[in-house]
Amino acid sequence: PRNPPYTLTSRVSISTSSLGVSRDDTTTREKVTVTVHFALTGKDGTDEKFKIRRVSGYSETQSKYATLEAKNDAINRNLREIANDARSRVAAYLKSPSVQGS
C-alpha cells in the first residue's frame, strides 16, 4: 500500500562454529546460527520487537564447492523457518485484542 499502517524492519546475523573435529585437527561438522531481530513499527509510534534464532548443521567435505553449497543450504533452511515463524508472530500480534481495539 502507498501509506502502510506498519513498517517491518529486520537485522540478520549469521555465525558458524566447529562441532566435529577429526584426529588431524580438521573440522568435519559445522554449526550455523541465524538470528533475526525484527521491529514492527506503527504509524502511531507503537513498536513491537522480537527475535528469532535457528540453528542447523552441515558437514564439511574435501570439496570446497560442496562445503559451500552445504553451508548455503543450511543458512537458507534457517531463513525459511525464520520467515514462517515471523509471519505467524506478526499475524498473531496484528490479531491481538490490544491492536484490534486501536
Salt bridges, closest charged atoms under 4 A:
ASP47 OD2 - LYS49 NZ 3.71
ASP73 OD2 - ARG77 NH1 2.55
GLU81 OE1 - ARG54 NE 3.50
ASP85 OD2 - ARG54 NH2 2.92
ASP85 OD1 - ARG89 NE 3.21
